[in-house]
Amino acid sequence: MSSTKTPPVIDFSDYLSGDPSRTKRCADQIGHACRTQGFFQIINHSVPPSLQKQMIEASKEFFALPIEEKKKLDKCKETLSRQIFLHPPIRVANPHVAQNNHNRGYEVMYGQLFEEGTKPDLKEGYYVAQDLSPDHPQVLSKKFAHGPNIWPESLGSHFREICMDYLNQVTNLAEQVMQAIAISLGYDEHYFDEFCAEPMAFYKLLHYPPQAPDAHALQRGIGAHRDFGVLTLLLQGDVPGLEVWDDATKSYYTAPPVEGAYVVNLGNLFEQWTNDEYLSNVHRVINRSGVDRYSIPFNYNGNPDFVVKCIESCRDKAEDEKYAPVSVDDYVRRKYKDVYARVGIYSVS
């Protein structure tokens, strides 16, 4: 049986209005979506539509660069003649020689494998996060994904300015969504403030080429997976491809693009934080559209030193807690290691 579900579309202006009744209505809708699907879309949020459009155009500009120029930004700095799963075959990066150890820069096509037993993912990416100097405390302590960005010189300062403006604005929106989730759990909007201090937060420009009609049955744009961390906000452009698992019907349903919207979903760490009350759901991308797909997932994982342990409103007594406490840094680092190890192109230290 095919699923008839779709992620609910929630008007986030209710939360931003300052009207207590509208704020609660929005938080309740988000809470219901978190408990039942783990996915929803928000419209009328705080990120300007003009900036969203600039980011999609910037992404297209980046991926249109010659492969030689993109490889200068590769997360690994050396190549081998070893060839894997590529048509036509290309040289792939040595997993033991990283250009940086803070998860920045270009990621080659087929660089990840999310769904075990399938082909490496048919996508290429480019990571951006806060530009942190080598003497920043979180960099000195080698926290995951903390450090400076790696920029394409040919796209100039305008590209950098748009990327950083977007990072700051989408980070602010993610923290507003966290405030709404706090209210949905029975707390006030400041409940997650400590978690949100100096967050591990980054986005990845993604390019999914159209999948050929005769593509291998196990080829995905990105294989079926659940996100690792806490919260994801996805700007998916206007090309479909995102599919969400419906366990009731054992089938996938689409998350259709909605102009200006963000697809919001929870990660495994947040599900663990709520003692499995809020869901981290399986999803994948297969680009059957016949045209290139560009999307920008933003991963918000909070302060790397924050220790996640069961939220009290999600259990009756301490012995009902299903998971041991874990720091954000330890959890996210371990999950990334698993995904990259399956292909062997990149390593995570």
C-alpha positions in Angstrom: 0.0 0.0 0.0 1.3 3.4 -0.9 1.5 6.2 1.6 -0.8 9.2 1.3 1.1 11.3 3.8 3.0 14.5 3.3 4.9 16.6 5.8 2.6 19.3 7.3 3.2 22.9 6.3 3.3 25.1 9.4 3.0 28.9 9.4 5.9 30.0 11.5 4.7 33.6 11.6 2.4 32.4 14.4 5.5 31.7 16.5 7.2 34.9 15.6 4.1 37.0 16.2 4.6 37.6 19.9 0.9 36.6 20.5 0.9 33.9 23.2 -2.0 32.0 21.7 -0.5 32.0 18.2 2.9 31.0 19.6 1.4 28.0 21.5 -0.7 27.0 18.4 2.5 26.9 16.3 4.4 25.0 19.0 1.6 22.5 19.3 1.6 21.9 15.6 5.3 21.4 15.6 5.1 19.0 18.6 2.5 16.9 16.9 4.6 16.7 13.7 7.6 15.7 15.8 5.7 12.9 17.5 4.1 11.5 14.4 6.4 12.1 11.4 9.6 13.7 12.5 9.2 16.0 9.5 7.4 19.2 8.8 7.8 22.3 6.6 7.7 25.9 7.8 6.7 29.0 5.8 6.7 32.7 6.7 9.9 32.4 8.7 12.7 34.9 9.3 15.1 34.1 6.4 14.5 36.5 3.5 13.3 34.8 0.2 15.8 36.9 -1.7 18.7 35.4 0.3 17.4 31.9 -0.3 17.4 32.6 -4.0 20.9 34.0 -3.9 22.1 30.9 -2.1 20.6 28.5 -4.7 22.2 30.6 -7.5 25.5 30.6 -5.6 25.3 26.8 -5.3 24.8 26.5 -9.1 27.8 28.8 -9.6 30.0 26.7 -7.3 29.1 23.4 -8.9 29.6 24.8 -12.4 33.3 25.4 -11.7 35.7 23.1 -13.4 36.4 19.9 -11.5 40.1 20.9 -11.3 39.1 24.1 -9.4 36.7 22.3 -7.1 39.4 19.7 -6.3 41.6 22.5 -5.0 39.1 22.8 -2.2 38.7 19.1 -1.7 38.6 17.8 1.9 41.5 15.6 0.9 44.6 16.9 -0.8 46.0 13.9 -2.6 44.6 11.5 -5.2 45.1 7.9 -6.1 44.5 6.0 -9.3 42.1 3.8 -7.5 38.6 4.0 -9.2 35.2 3.2 -7.7 31.7 3.0 -9.0 32.1 6.0 -11.3 31.0 6.4 -14.9 33.3 7.6 -16.3 35.8 6.6 -13.7 37.7 9.3 -11.9 40.6 9.4 -9.5 39.5 9.5 -5.9 41.0 11.0 -2.8 43.4 9.3 -0.4 41.5 8.8 2.8 44.6 9.2 4.9 45.7 12.6 3.7 43.2 15.2 4.8 43.4 18.8 3.6 41.7 19.8 6.9 40.4 18.1 9.9 37.3 20.3 10.5 34.9 19.1 7.8 35.2 21.9 5.3 35.4 22.3 1.6 34.5 20.2 -1.4 33.3 16.6 -1.3 33.5 14.6 -4.5 30.7 12.8 -6.2 30.2 9.4 -4.6 32.1 10.5 -1.5 29.5 9.2 1.0 27.5 6.0 1.4 24.5 6.4 3.8 22.5 3.3 3.0 24.5 0.1 3.5 24.2 -2.4 0.6 23.7 0.3 -2.1 25.9 2.3 -4.4 27.8 5.4 -3.2 25.6 8.4 -3.2 25.2 10.3 -6.5 25.9 13.8 -5.3 28.7 16.3 -4.7 28.8 18.8 -1.8 30.5 21.8 -0.3 30.6 22.5 3.4 30.4 25.9 5.1 30.3 26.8 8.8 31.5 29.6 11.1 35.0 30.8 10.2 37.0 30.1 13.3 40.6 31.1 13.7 43.3 28.5 14.6 43.5 30.0 18.1 39.8 29.7 18.9 39.3 27.6 22.0 37.0 25.1 20.2 39.5 24.7 17.4 42.4 24.3 19.8 40.4 21.5 21.6 39.8 19.9 18.2 36.0 19.9 18.4 34.4 18.3 15.3 33.7 20.7 12.4 35.3 23.7 14.0 37.8 25.8 12.1 38.1 28.1 9.0 36.2 27.7 5.8 37.9 27.0 2.4 36.7 29.4 -0.3 36.8 29.2 -4.1 39.0 32.1 -5.1 37.3 32.6 -8.5 33.9 33.4 -7.0 35.3 36.2 -5.0 34.2 38.0 -1.9 30.5 38.2 -3.0 30.2 34.4 -2.7 31.7 34.4 0.7 29.5 37.2 2.0 26.3 35.6 0.8 27.4 32.2 2.3 28.1 33.7 5.7 25.0 35.9 5.7 23.0 32.8 5.0 24.7 30.8 7.7 24.0 33.5 10.3 20.3 33.8 9.3 19.6 30.1 9.1 21.3 29.6 12.5 19.0 32.2 14.0 16.0 30.4 12.5 17.1 27.0 13.8 17.3 28.5 17.3 13.8 29.9 16.9 12.6 26.4 15.9 14.4 25.0 19.0 12.5 27.6 21.1 9.2 26.4 19.6 10.1 22.8 20.3 10.9 23.6 23.9 7.4 25.0 24.3 5.9 21.9 22.7 7.7 19.8 25.4 6.2 21.9 28.2 9.0 24.3 28.9 9.6 28.0 28.2 11.4 29.2 25.1 14.8 29.4 27.0 15.0 25.8 27.8 17.6 25.0 25.2 19.7 28.2 25.7 22.7 26.4 27.1 22.6 23.8 24.4 22.5 26.6 21.7 25.6 28.4 23.0 28.4 28.4 20.4 26.8 25.7 18.4 28.3 23.1 16.0 26.3 24.1 13.0 27.1 23.8 9.3 25.4 23.5 5.9 26.3 21.8 2.8 25.6 22.9 -0.8 24.5 19.8 -2.6 24.2 19.0 -6.3 22.3 15.9 -7.4 22.7 15.1 -11.1 19.6 13.7 -12.7 19.5 9.9 -12.3 19.6 8.1 -15.6 16.4 6.0 -16.5 18.6 2.9 -16.7 20.5 3.6 -13.4 21.3 0.7 -11.2 18.4 -0.3 -8.9 20.6 0.4 -5.8 21.7 3.9 -6.9 20.5 6.8 -4.8 21.2 10.5 -4.7 21.5 10.0 -1.0 20.7 6.6 0.5 18.0 5.9 3.1 19.2 7.2 6.5 18.2 9.1 9.6 20.1 12.3 10.3 22.7 12.0 13.0 22.4 15.1 15.2 19.6 17.3 16.5 17.9 19.4 13.9 18.0 19.8 10.1 16.6 22.7 8.1 16.6 21.9 4.4 16.2 24.5 1.6 15.4 22.2 -1.3 14.9 24.5 -4.2 12.2 23.7 -6.8 13.2 20.2 -7.9 11.6 17.2 -6.1 13.5 14.2 -4.9 13.2 14.0 -1.1 11.2 11.0 0.1 10.2 10.1 3.7 9.5 6.7 5.1 6.0 5.8 6.3 6.4 2.8 8.6 2.6 2.1 8.6 2.5 1.5 4.9 6.1 0.4 4.5 6.5 2.9 1.7 8.0 6.3 1.0 6.1 9.5 0.5 7.3 12.7 -1.1 8.2 16.0 0.6 7.2 18.3 -2.3 9.1 21.6 -2.7 7.1 24.5 -1.3 8.4 27.9 -2.4 10.4 29.6 0.4 9.8 26.8 2.8 12.2 24.9 5.0 11.8 21.2 5.4 12.6 20.6 9.1 13.4 17.2 10.6 14.8 15.8 13.8 18.0 13.7 14.1 18.8 10.6 16.1 20.4 12.6 18.9 17.2 14.6 19.5 15.1 11.4 19.4 17.5 10.0 22.1 17.2 13.2 24.0 13.4 12.8 24.2 13.5 9.1 25.1 12.1 8.3 21.6 9.1 10.5 22.1 10.0 12.7 19.2 10.9 10.9 16.0 14.0 10.8 13.8 12.6 9.4 10.6 14.2 7.6 7.6 14.5 9.6 4.4 16.4 9.5 1.1 16.8 11.5 -2.2 16.4 10.1 -5.7 16.5 12.7 -8.4 14.2 11.3 -11.1 13.3 14.8 -12.4 15.6 14.7 -15.4 17.2 18.0 -14.4 19.9 18.9 -11.8 18.8 19.2 -8.2 20.3 21.7 -5.8 19.5 21.7 -2.1 21.1 23.1 1.1 20.7 21.0 4.3 21.7 22.9 7.4 22.6 20.7 10.4 22.2 22.3 13.8 23.8 20.2 16.6 24.3 22.6 19.4 27.3 23.1 21.7 29.8 20.3 21.2 30.5 20.1 25.0 26.8 19.9 25.9 25.9 16.5 27.4 22.6 15.2 26.1 20.5 13.3 28.7 16.8 12.5 28.9 14.5 15.5 29.0 12.5 15.1 32.2 9.1 15.7 30.6 9.8 12.7 28.4 10.0 10.1 31.2 8.1 9.4 34.5 11.1 8.4 36.5 14.9 8.2 36.1 14.9 4.5 35.5 12.7 5.0 32.5 15.6 6.6 30.6 16.6 4.5 27.6 20.0 6.0 26.8 23.1 6.9 28.6 24.2 10.6 28.5 26.5 11.5 25.7 28.2 14.7 24.5 27.2 16.3 21.2 30.8 16.1 19.9 31.3 12.4 20.7 28.0 11.4 19.2 28.2 13.4 15.9 31.9 12.5 15.3 31.2 8.8 15.7 28.3 8.9 13.2 30.2 10.7 10.6 33.1 8.2 10.9 30.6 5.4 10.1 29.3 7.0 6.9 32.6 8.0 5.4 34.3 4.7 6.3 31.8 2.8 4.0 33.3 4.3 0.9 36.8 5.0 2.1 37.4 8.2 0.2 37.3 10.5 3.3 38.3 9.9 6.9 37.0 11.7 10.0 39.5 12.2 12.9 
